[in-house]
Amino acid sequence: MRKLFEKVLRNKLTATITFAKLLIDVLLYNVATVLSVLLRFDLKLNPGFIHIDDRFGIIENLIFIIFEIVFQLPLHSYEFASVKEVSDVFVALFLTKAVSYPFYLLGGRSNFSRGAYLASFVLSFLLIAGFRILYRLFYEIRNKKDTKLLKRKKKVLIIGAGDAGEKLLREILSHPQLNYEVVGFLDDDPIKKRTKIHGYSVIGGIERLPYVVKEYGVDVIIYAIPAAPREHLQKVVSLASGTPAEIKTLPPVWEIVSGRVTINDIKNVDLEDLLPRTSIKMDNHVVENYIKGKVVLITGAGGSIGSEITRQVANFMPEKIILLGRGENRIFEIERELIEKKNFTKVVPVICDMRNREKVFKVFEEYKPDIVFHAAAHKHVPLMEKNPDEAILNNIFGTKNLLDASVKFKVERFINISTDKAVNPVNIMGASKRVIEIMLQYYANDQNDTKFASVRFGNVLGSAGSVVEVFKKQIKETGILTITDPQMERYFMLISEAVELVLQAGSMGNSGEIFVLKMGEPVNILDFAKNFVKLSGFELGKDVKIKVIGNRGKEKIKEELFSDKEVVENTENPYILKVVNKEMQVDREAFFDKLDKLEIAAKSFDIQRIKAILKEIIPEYNG
């Protein structure tokens, strides 16, 4: 409580208002005492019986002020005065009179009137509590008048007639200036059907959503079941997809229970709500066991994935983190974030292109990393189709420099980030990633000092250049979302899930294996775009349109997580699968000989030769 009042006093305006409320209560308290004496003695003001005009009155006022502060009465918001505030006033006054009475009784005051004293308690309660209630009534009348000047009210349908829904309704009713008009509730609980909450009906189950939206002209649907499984929200989104209503949701249930949720906390549905499954959370004890006290080097540390790896690794108390990347601004930002937000100072920024073999070896020699997370790569499919030399030299031979340095300086673990596009690749980017997977397996077979692993991702929601970021920009700039093919399907995962998979993979298996997160069923990109529009609060066809532009260049219609030449096995982690090749496609000597030829072709910008060699290394490549 002391901290609360200290915070109030630091703000001059708040302190002034609080002090004014205290003075009003003290004034009303003493007015009640004078009135009680007038009533007791037939409207004659006998100074001898006014028990606030001497030292006893000073003591009583001080006691009242103490209880005012204890019950935080000056901090009450008069605009929202309720039973709670009124009951606090009653208890504070009762305790004031109870504690003050012995002073009069034992102080020897002969002209003390017990009747006036009791009457002053009743009158002070009526005045102080009544002042709050009248203020609230005035506030609500004024708001209703102001609201009439505003535009048409938005009609709101609340999904969920539980505690969260009831609290949300009260918040809406307390803020008429928002122009929200609640039409009712939808809830699947048959017991709640046809019941009313504060006069608003539970119209039916959620299957009636399209009908209710049309019948009542609903503008906003607010999902108020924070503890419900994600599948339930997905069902609501699906039902609402053909309606013009905007969808919003409430924060987690613990924020509602704590009483912190207000009308301002309602939000548009976030990235997790775009997943066709519940987001995955993993046990990170095994991660801490192999990272704690180690020197960790992260390539591409300024990128979306690399920076998130950096943030999570910092939580596991490594000895040092080496941030390696060639974009100085992004490396600067993640270094500053670690120091200022996480208070992690054992960080070394290194501006380095991984194709610079000498610099890479120098970094490994100086800092001797124990663990390497390799997140650096060119990843945009259409761009790499137009610049295949860059994809080969950066992705493959930049990685080879890191692998050679890791072997020479005996790195304990090397975790490579791959992609589902490496499976039966049809484009240069996917083929480059598949070559890296094969290369890691050869390195794993050649020595035992370093443990190698690859992790295949689906599309990462929210990462730089991801479909979500592209859609956001298109809505803002043109209002037109572009998709390549209505039949296209993709696997999706959150950045947090992707990084947890990387960290978990570092603790699993032997060496040379490929790990994949169980990402559920693939998502149709057209359906994804429609849901994205809906969850962003726009109306499809009116605010935002979807345009099919055709394949931008070597993009698969459907992605795969593993090929028919691979064996899929379960791991000790229920969310992670292990992919094992049935056989190596080329022998070691032939593989590295082809790599040498591939490098020459890339450096001479011979695109046809690049594709021919990739086809020799990866027979299933169809570029």
N, C-alpha and C positions, 0 to 999 in steps of 0.2 A: 504494500500500500504506500509506503514511504517513497519508493521508486516512482510510483504512479504520480504522486503529487509533485515530486521533483521534476518529472517530465512536463507536467502542466505548467509549473512555474517558469520553466525555461522559455516558454512561448508567451510573449507579453500579452497578446490579445486573449489567448486562452486563460491566462492568469487573471486578467482584468474581469473577464466574464465570470470566472469561478468565484472571485472575491465578491463580485456584485450579487451573485446568487446567495452567498453566505450572508451578506448584509441584509438581503431581502428576508431570508428565513429568520434571522435574529430580530429584525424589525417586526415581522408578523408575530413572532413568539411573544414579544413584549406588549404589542397591541392587544393580543389575546388576554394577557394578564390584566391590563387596564380595563378592558371590557368586562372581564369576569368580576372585578371589584364593583363596577357600576351596576351590574346585574344583581350582585349579592346585596348591595345596600341601596336599592331603589333609585338607581341612577345618580346617587350622590358619591362624589369622588372624595373619599376619605384618605388623605395621604398616609395616615398611620397604618392603613391596612394594605397599601400597595407594596407587595413584598419584592419589588425590583428596584426600590429607591434607596437601598442602603447596601452595606457590605454583603448581606445575605443574597441580595439580588445579583450582585457582581459575581458571587460564587456560582449561583444558579446559571447565569449566562455563560460563564466559562465552561461549566459542565455540559451545557447544551452544545456549545461550539465543539467540544471534544467529541461528543457523540455524532455531531454533524460530519466531522472528519472521519470517524471510525466507519460510519455507514456510507461515506462518500456522497452525501446528499448534494453538495455543491457541484458534483460532477454529473448529476442526473441530466439527461437530455429532456427538457420540458416538451419538445415536439413529439416525443414518443412515450410520454408518461403512461405507466400501466399499473397493474395490481402490484407488481414487484416494487416499484418506486413508492407507491402509497403505503405498502406494508413496512418498508424501510423507515418511512417517516413516523409511522405509528410506534415502532419499536424504539426508535431513537428518542422520541418524546416520552414514552413510558419510562425508559431507563433514566432519562434526565430528571423526571419528577421523583422517581424512586430513590435515586442517589441524593438528590437535593433535600428531600424531606427531613432526614435526620439532622441536617444543619439547623433548620428552623426549630425542630423539636428539642434538640439538645442545646441550642444556642440561647435558650431562655427568652425568646421573643414572645411577649405576652399578648400583643395585638395581632397575632397571626391567624388568618381566617382559613380554616380547612376547606370550607365550602367554596370559597373563591379559588383556592389552590386547585381543587378538583375541577372546577369549571374552566380554569385556565388551561388545563390539560386538554379538555374536550375542544375548546375554542381554538387553541393553537393547532390541533390536528386538522380541524375543519378549514382553517385559514391557509395553512402551509400545503396540505394535500389538495385543497380546493383550488389554490392558485395554479398548481401544476396541471390539474385537469382542465381548468378553464383555458390555460395557455394552449394545451393540445387541441382543444375544440376550435379555438381561434385559428390555429395553424392549419387544421384540416379544412376549415371553411375557406380560408384564403387560398389554399392550394386548389380546391375545387373550382374556385372562381378563375384562377390562373389557367387551369387545365382547359377551360372552355374556349380559351383563346388559341389553343394549340390545334395541330392538325388531327385528323381522324385517328382514333385509338387503334392500336394494333391488337388484334384478337389472338389470345394465347391459349394453347392447349397444353396441359401438364400431363406428362406420362409418369404415372406413379402416384398413388394416393396414400403413401406412407408418411413417416415423419419428415422426410426431406421435402416431399411435395407440399405438406401442410405449412412448413416453414417458408417455403418459396412463395406460397399464396399470401401469407401474412406480409412478407416483404413487398410483394407487388401492391397489395392493398395499402401499405404504409407509404408508398411512393407514387401517388397519383400523377405527378408531373412526368412520369415515364410514358404516359399514354398507353398503358397496357390494360386490356380488358380480358379477364379470364373467362373462357367459355365453359370450362369444366375439366374433369380428369378422365384419363383412361387407365385402367388397371386390370390385370388378368385374374386377380383374386376374386372369386365369385361372391365371397362374403361382403366385399366392399361395393358390389354392383348396386346401383340405385341409392346408395347412401349419399349423404351430403357432408361436406367439410366447409364450415363457415358459410353455409348457404349455397355452395357450388357442388353440383352433382358429379358423381362418378358415372359417366355416360355408358361405359361398357369396357370390353377388353381391347387390346391393341389392334386386333384384327379389324376393328371398325375405323381405324385411323383415316384411311382415304375418304370414307363416307363422311366422317365428322368434319374433316378439313373442308370438304366441299359444302356440306350442309350449313356450317357455321361461319364459313369464310375465314378460316384460321390463317393468320399471317406467320405466327411463330409457334414452333413445337419445342417445348423444353423438356428434356429427358431428366427426370428427377429420381432415378433409382441408382445411386452411386455404387451400391454393392452388387448390382446384377452382373451376371457373366457377360462378356463382350458379345457373345452370340445373340443375346437378347437385344442389345443396342443395334447390332447389324440387321436384325429382323425389322426393327423400327425404321431404320434408314431405308431398307428395301421397300417397306410399305409406303414410306413418304416420298420415294424417288419420283413417283408420277404426279406429285402434288406441287403447287407453287410455294408451299410453306417453308420457312427457314428453320433449320434444326440447331438447337443449342443444348448444352449439357451442364450439369452441376459438377463441382469439384469432388474429390474423394470423400467417402463417408465420414472419416475421422475429423475432417474440417467442419462438417455439419454438426457432428456430435459436440465438438468443442464450442460451438456457437459462433464461429468466426465467419460463417458464410452469410453474405448479404446479396442483394440484387446485383451488385456490381461484380460478383464472382461468377456469374453465369458466363459461359464461354462457348465459342464455336468448337465443334468436335475436333480433337487434335489428331496427330499422325497415327497414334495407336488405333484410333477408331477406323482407319482405312485398312487395317489388316484383316484378313479373313479368318483370324484365329486370335486367341488370347496371347498377349505378348509374353515372352519367355524370360524368366529370372533364374539365374543359376547360383549355385553355392560356390562362393569364391575363396573358401578356405584353402583349397588345393592351389589356387593361383598365388595366394600370399606365401605359401610354403616354398615356391620356387623363385619368387621375385624378391622377397624381403632380403635386404642387404646386398643385392646384386647391382652391377652396372648394366643399365639397359640402354640400347641404342635403337632409335626409332627413325626409319627413313620415311620421307614424305610427312614429317611431323607437323607441318603446317596445314596439311589437307584435312578434309572432313573426317576421314577414318583415322589418319595419323594423329590428329589433335585429340580425338576422343580416346585413342589408345593411351596417349600421353596423360590425359586427365585421370583415367582409371588406374594406370600403372602407379601414378603418384600416390594413390591411396594405400598402396601395399608396401610402403617404406623401403624403396630401393636405395642402394648406396648412392646412385647418381643416375641421371637421365641425360643422354646425349640426343639433342634434337638436330637431326640431319635433314637438310632440304636446300633447294636452290632458290626459293622465293624468300627474300630477306624480310619482307613485310609480314608475311604469315608466320615465319619463325619468330620474329620479334614479338608478335601478338601472343603466341602460345607461351613463350617464355615469360612475358609480363603477367599473363593470366596465372601461371603456376606460382609465381612469386607473390603476387598481390592478393589473389583470391584463395589459393590453397596454402599459402605460406610455405611453399616448397622451394627452397633456395639452391638445392644441390642439382642444378641444371646447367648444361653446357650447350649453347647454340653453335651449330656448325653450318656455315653456308658452303654447300658442296654439291656439285653435280655428280651423281653416282657413276657417270660414264668416265669421269676423271679418275683413272685407275690409281695413279700415284697419290692423289689426295685421299682417296678412300683408304689405301693401305696406311698412309700416314696417320689418319684418324684412328684406325684400329690399333696401330702400334702405340699411339700416345695414351688412349683411354682404355684399351683392353676390355671391351664389352664382354659381359657374360651371356647376355641375351640380346638377340636382334629381332625386332618386329619390322618386317619389310612391307611398307604400305605405299612406297613411291611407284608410280607408273603412269603412262599415258593410257586413258581409259575410254575416250569418246570414239565410238565405233565409226561414224561417218568421217570424222577428221582423220582417223588413222588409215582409212581406206584411201584417202587422198594423199597421205604422207606415210606410206608404209616403211620407208627408211627410218623415220623417227621412231615408229613403234618397235622395230627390230633392234635398233641401236640402244634405245633407252630401256625398253622393257627387258629384253633378253640379255644384252651384253652389259648393261648397267647392273643387272642382277648377278651376272657371272662374276663381276668384279667383287661384289659383296660376298658371294659364296667363296671365292678364292681367299679373300681376306679372313673370312670366318674360319676356314680350315687352317690357314697359316698361324693365326693367333689363338686357335683352340677355343672358339666360342662354344659355350655349352648348348645353346638352343638357337635355332634359326627358324622363325615362323614366317612363311610367305603367304601373302594375300592373293588368292586367285579369284576366279569368277565362273559362274555357270556357263558363260560364253566359251569357256575352254573345252566344253564337251561337244564333240562332233562339230568343230568350229567351221563357220562359213565366212568369217571375216578376219582381217589381219590382226585386230586387237585380240580376239579370242584365240587365234592360232599362236600368237606370241606368248599368251598366258599358258597354253597347253605345253609349249616347248619348255617353259620354266618349270612346270610340274614334272616333266620327264627329267629335266636336268637335275632337279633336286633329288630325284630317286637315284640317279647315278652317283651323285655326291654322297648320298646316304650309304650306298653299297660300298664305296671306296674306303671309308674310314669310320672309326667308332668314337672319335672325340666329340664331334658335334652331332646333335640330334636335329634332324630337319623335318619340317612338316609344312603342308600347304592347306589352306582353308578356302573353300569355294563359297562365294557369296551369291545371293540373288541381287535384285535391285535394292539399294539401300535408301529408304525414305529419308529425305531431308539432307542428304549429302549434296555437295556442290555439283550442279549439273544433273541431278536426279530429276525424274519426271515431276515430282512435287514442286521443286524449285522452278522448273520450266513452266509448269501450269500457273504457279503464282504470278510469275512475271507476265505471262500471256494475258491473264485476267486483268492485271493492272494496266498493261499497255494497249491491248487491242480488244479484249473481251472475247477472243477466239482461241479455243484450245485445239491444238493440232495433234492428230494421231496418225500413225502410218497405215494401220490396217485394223478394221473392226474385229477381226478374228485373232489379233495378236494377244498372247498371254504372257504374263511375267510372274516370277516369284518375288515376293517383297519381304523385307525385314527392316527393323529399326536400326539406327546407328548403334544404339546401346546394345542390341542383340548381336550385331555383327562383331562388335569389339569384344563382348563377352565370349563369343565363339573363338575368336583369335586367342584370347588369354587362356581359355580352357584347353585349346588344342596344344598349347605349349607344355601342358602337364601330362599329355596323354600319349599312348602308343609307344612304339620303338623308334623308328626313324624312316623317313621317306614316305609316310602315309599322307593321304588326303582326307580331310574332314569336311563334313557338310552339316549344316543346321537343318533340323526338321522344320521346314517352312510351310507345311500344310499344302493345300491345293493352290495351283497357279490361278492368277486373277486375270480376267478378261480386261484389257486395257480400256475398252469403250465403257464398260460398266464402272471401272475405276474412275474414269474421267467424269462420268455422270454423278457418282457419289461425291467426288471432290467438289464439284460445283455446288451440290446440295449442302455439303457440310461446311462450305465456305460462306454460306448465307445468301447465295444467289439463285435466281430462277433460270433454269436451262431453257434456251430458246428466246428468252426475254433479255436477261442481263448478260448471259454468256452463251456462245454457240460452240459447237464442236465441228471441226473440219477434218476430213480425211485427206491427207496429202500424198499418200503412197510411200513406199519404202525409200528411205533416204540413202540407202546403200549398204547391202550385205547385212541386213538386220533379220534375225530369225522371227518367224511367226510365233513359234513356241520354243521356249528355252527348256533345257534338260539339266538335271543335276548329276547324272552319271550316264555312261554309255553302255551298250550291250557287251563291251569287252571288259567291263569292270564288275567286280564282285562287291556287293554292299553288305556291310556287317554292322551289327549293333556294337555300341561301346558301353563302358560303365556309366556313361552319362546318358540318361534317357532322351535327351534332346539332340544328341549328336550321333551321326552315322559315320562310319569309316569306309572309304572307297579304296579298294585294292585292285591293281591291274592283274589280269590273268597272266600276262606275259609282257615283257619289254618288247617294243615294236622294232627297235634296231639295236645291234650290239653297241657296246660302249665306244669302241674305236671308230666305228662308222658314224655314230652320233656326233662325236666331237669333230670329226673330219667334216661333216656336213655343216656344223656350226661355223667352222672357219670359212667355208665357202659362202655361207649365209652372210657373214659379216662383210666379206669382200663385195658381195652383191649389193648390200645395203649402202655401203660407203660409195659405191659407184652409181647409186640411184637406179639400179636395174630392176624395175618392178616385176617384170615377167620372170626373171631369174629368182627373185625373192620368193614368189609364189610357187615356182617349180620346186625349190629346195624345201619349202615348208611342206609341200605335198609329199616329198620323199620321207621327211621326218614323221609326218602325221598323215598316214594314208587316208584317213576319214575326212581330212580337210577338204572343203569344197568351196574354195575361194575364187 
